């Protein structure tokens, strides 16, 4: 309620009720001018609200797609060319890798058994 007037949840319902109430005004030249003016403002307000809603939705869509694109590019597992290595980490790696870059198991340090 606004004052003693019932209002509705949607803009379009409130505008429809307002337009219907305008039609109940007396059919005098003064009321016709007021009715025309109020209708013009209501139509403009509806158009501005629709435009604002479209812009808000477009911005929200752009933020969502931008966020999804960013997430797809930022993998939790770094690729091989982004990994940082210490200078000593590369020693002997070539001898333990096959042609495809996989560890062959050669030159591994033996495990200590605790028997």
N, C-alpha and C positions, 0 to 999 in steps of 0.2 A: 504494500500500500504506500502511496505517496499522498500525504494528507488524507483525505477521505476517498481518494480514487484508487480503484483496483488497477494494478499494472501486471503485465505478463512477462514471462521469462525471455521471450525473443523480441528483437527489434521489429521484425515484420508483423508480429501480432499487435504490438503497441501502435504501429503506424496504421494498420488496418482499422483498429478501433478508433483512432484519431480521425481518419478519413470518414468513417461512418458518422462520427459525432459532428464533423463539419457539415455533413449533408443535412443535419437537423437544424442548422441555423436558419433563421428567417431568410426569405428570398428578397432581400432588399439590396439596393446598390452598395450600401456600406458593408453589409455582411458578405456580399459576393466578392468585394475587393479583399476583405480579410481572409475569406476562404481561399481565394486564389493565392494570396501571399503565403499563408500557412502551408498549403499543399506544395508550393514551390520549395519552401524551406525543408519540408519533410522529404521530398523527392531528392533534393541535393544531399541531405543528411544520410539517406539510405545509400546513395551512390558513393559518398565519401567513406561510409562504413564498409561497404563492399570492397572498395579499392584498398582501404587499410587492411582488411582481412586478407585479401590476395597478396599484398606485399608481405605481411607477416608470415603467411604460409610459404611464400617463395623464399624468404630469408631462412625460415626453419628448415625447408627442404635443402637449401644450399649448405647450411651448417651440418645437417645429417650426412649428406653425400660427401662433404669435405672431410668430416670426421671418419667416415667409413673408408675413404680413399687413403687418408693418413694412416689408419690402423692397418690396412692391407699392405702398405709400404713399410711399416715399422714392425718387422717380424721380431718375435721374442728371441729367435735364434739367429745370431749374426752369420752372414755368409762367410766363406773361407777367406775372401779377400778383405774382409773387414776385421778379422780377428787380429788382436795384437799379440805378439810373441816376444818373449825375451830373446836377447841375442844368442844365448846358449841353447835355446829350444830347438833350433834347426840342425844341430850337429847329428849326423848319422841318419837323418830322416830319409834321404834318398836311397840309402842302402836297404832300408826296411820297407820300401814301398814298391809295388809292382807298377806296370805301365799305366794303370788307371788311378793311381794315387792311393790304393788301399794298402793297409798295413799287412805285410806278409808273415809277420811273426818272427822273422829272422832277427838276430842280434838283440833279442830281448834279454833282459837280465833275468837270471833264474830266480824263482820264488824260493823263499826260505820256508822249510817245513819245520814245524815245532812239535817233533815227536818226543 
